[in-house]
């Protein structure tokens, strides 16, 4: 069970081959259309991975700068979604490996559940979750998982990327992606049940 789609999920219609060809040529209008098409979706994904809206904005700037620098590698005959998410994933993982991130984690004292009571980046979806206690509990439980578990669930269940695309993004084989996803979903269910039981005891 994941939050409903929204404007942050991105436009469902793919960009045309003509637009992608013009993007490769760095046509300004096509570049603007490309970035507008993906920005909200990538921003929401990064915020959900980092659990920090301000940091998410900073890293999105890095992501789209990297996309701009490497746009010649775009395959105009295929959907660029996998490529865009690969770049975003690499930027987020670079941040996790950084000294700045490790120092911040030490200073904040680990995974305090209250610290990760993360609102959905789209106010519209957040309003839906506030009316649906179960949905909100699932979302909060998701943010208590490890970064690897959260990543695979967001990519597979929320972004609905196919197994082969995720495998290429994460440098895994498809069977490994399926196993990781299955284990992550199991841990999400366990975390959800534990959180629900704890809330019930407090009532």
Secondary structure, DSSP 8 states (H G I E B T S, - for coil): ------GGG--SS---HHHHHHHHTT-HHHHHHHHHHHHHHHHHHHHHHHT-HHHHHHHHHHHHHHHHHTGGG--TTS-SHHHHHHHHHHHHHHHHHSHHHHHHHHHHTS--GGGG----SSHHHHHHHHH-HHHHHHHHHHTTS-HHHHHHHIIIIIS---HHHHHHHHT--HHHHHHHHHHHHHHHHHHHHHHHHHHHHH-
